[in-house]
Each structure stands twice: as structure tokens, then as C-alpha cells.
Amino acid sequence: MNDILLVITNLPDAQAAARLAQRLIEERAAACVNQLAPCTSTYRWQGKIETATEVPLLIKTTRTAYPRLEQLIRTVHPYELPEIIAVPVIAGLPAYLGWVGQETDTFKD
């Protein structure tokens, strides 16, 4: 079970989020991507406090697929410094977690 990760990233709009989600699934870097409702983010960037509307993605993947997933996010993401946070999943429905592993298996078609 400790091979499953929940990865969080935010994109500037729904279209960019949908494109990234589709690409991650096509490339088997993720088993499932949830695109959430837009939210307001407040952060400090280059010495200034900024506020922006962003679209969060919750991405289910494995430790094995994570390097591929990170590279895809960095390649596709429009931000200079994208948020990419991976949280280990410590518990969950075993059948679901097994499915995540199967869907990110690099040896599948």
C-alpha cells in the first residue's frame, strides 16, 4: 500500500487542467485524476503577494510512476514553477489501490 501516492498540482484554468489530466492518463503516469472546482490561491512570488484563481488536480499514482508523472507535469504545465506535492497513501480500499498500481504499470499497452 505504501507504493500509492496522491499528487496535488494547480493549474491556471479548467482547460489546462483537463489537458494535463488527459495526458497523465494517456501516458499511464496516473490511474485517476480529479479536477476540482476553481479556488483562490494566495502566495508570495518573486517578492510580491499574489492572488490567483486556480484549478486543483488530485492525481493518483505510484512511486514507480512518479518520476514519469513529474516529468510530464513539468513539460506540460504552463507555470514556471508548478506546485507538485506527493503525499503517501497510508490506507485505502485494497482493491482500489491495486487498481491504481495496475493502471500505472509501464508494461501495459
TIDRENSE-202696 format. One record per residue (C-alpha): x, y, z. Coordinates in steps of 0.25 Angstrom, whole numbers, padded with zeros to 4 digits, always signed. Layout:
residues N
XYZ ...
This chain:
residues 109
+0000+0000+0000 +0011+0010+0003 +0014+0010-0012 +0002+0018-0015 +0003+0034-0016 -0007+0045-0016 -0001+0056-0024 -0006+0071-0024 -0004+0081-0034 -0011+0094-0038 -0013+0100-0052 -0018+0114-0057 -0031+0109-0063 -0040+0097-0066 -0035+0095-0080 -0021+0094-0076 -0025+0085-0064 -0033+0076-0074 -0021+0075-0084 -0011+0071-0073 -0021+0061-0067 -0023+0054-0081 -0008+0054-0083 -0005+0047-0070 -0016+0037-0072 -0011+0034-0087 +0003+0032-0083 -0001+0023-0071 +0006+0033-0061 -0007+0033-0053 -0019+0024-0051 -0029+0035-0048 -0029+0050-0048 -0039+0058-0041 -0041+0072-0046 -0047+0081-0035 -0055+0094-0035 -0047+0106-0036 -0041+0112-0024 -0034+0125-0019 -0019+0123-0016 -0011+0134-0009 +0004+0133-0009 +0017+0140-0009 +0024+0140-0023 +0037+0148-0026 +0035+0157-0014 +0021+0160-0016 +0008+0155-0010 -0001+0149-0022 -0015+0144-0022 -0020+0136-0034 -0031+0126-0037 -0026+0112-0040 -0032+0099-0043 -0026+0088-0034 -0024+0073-0038 -0023+0061-0029 -0015+0051-0036 -0014+0036-0032 -0001+0029-0036 +0010+0020-0031 +0024+0023-0026 +0029+0015-0039 +0021+0024-0048 +0024+0037-0040 +0037+0041-0048 +0029+0040-0061 +0017+0048-0055 +0026+0059-0050 +0033+0060-0063 +0020+0061-0071 +0015+0071-0061 +0028+0080-0063 +0027+0078-0078 +0012+0082-0080 +0010+0091-0068 +0009+0106-0072 +0015+0111-0059 +0030+0114-0058 +0030+0107-0044 +0018+0097-0043 +0013+0092-0030 +0016+0077-0029 +0013+0071-0016 +0013+0056-0014 +0006+0050-0001 +0008+0035+0002 -0005+0028+0004 -0004+0020+0017 -0018+0013+0016 -0029+0011+0006 -0038+0001+0000 -0029-0010-0005 -0036-0013-0018 -0035+0002-0022 -0021+0003-0018 -0018-0010-0026 -0025-0003-0038 -0016+0009-0037 -0004+0000-0038 -0009-0007-0050 -0013+0005-0057 +0001+0011-0056 +0008-0001-0060 +0018+0003-0070 +0017-0011-0077 +0003-0009-0081 -0001-0006-0095 
